[in-house]
């Protein structure tokens, strides 16, 4: 499952991530993987996801030279 995550300052995005976290067991039973993409710098996203204990893969397109 792909989530467009606009950054730590996006309260709607953080609320959405928290809702997905509540249903982690259901996603795992379905063999679904949650992947978030964000314009935040990779380090900033990684620190935020660790702090919030989100067990999702997160990719930053700000570090992608094509963006």
N, C-alpha and C positions, 0 to 999 in steps of 0.2 A: 504494500500500500504506500503510495507516494503522498507526502504532505508538503505543501508549500508553506514554509515557516518564515514569516517576514522579519523575525528578530525578537530579542528579549523585551523590547519596548512595545511589542504588539500584544496587548492584553487579550484580544480575541484569540490570537494564535496560541498563547500560553494556556488559556482556558481549554482550547481544543486539544492540545497535547496532554493536559491533565485528564480529559475525558477518555482519550485513547489509552492512557496509562491504567485507568480503572478496568479496562477490558483486555488487558494484556493476555490473560489466560485464554480467553476465547480466541484471540488471534493466533496464539501459539498452537492451540488445538487444530486450527485450520491450516497450519503451516504457513501462515502469512507473516511477512516481514514488514515492519514499518520503517520507511526511509524518509527522512526530512531533508529538504533542500532550503537553503537560506542565503540571503545576500550578506549576512554578517560574516566577518572574518572567521576563518576556520577555528582559530584558537578561542575566540569569544564564544562561538557556538559550543565548542567542546566543553569549555568551563561551565557554561550555563546548563548544558544537558547533564553534566556530572553533578552540579549543585542540586538540580531538581530531581536527580535520580531517574532520568528518562533513559530507558535502555533501547534507544533507537539509533540507527546509523544516521549520521547527519553529514551532508555534503554542502560545502560553501561554493557558490558560483562566483563569489567576489575574488577568489584566488585563481579562478580559471582564466588564463590569458585570452581566451576567445571572447570574454565578456568585457 
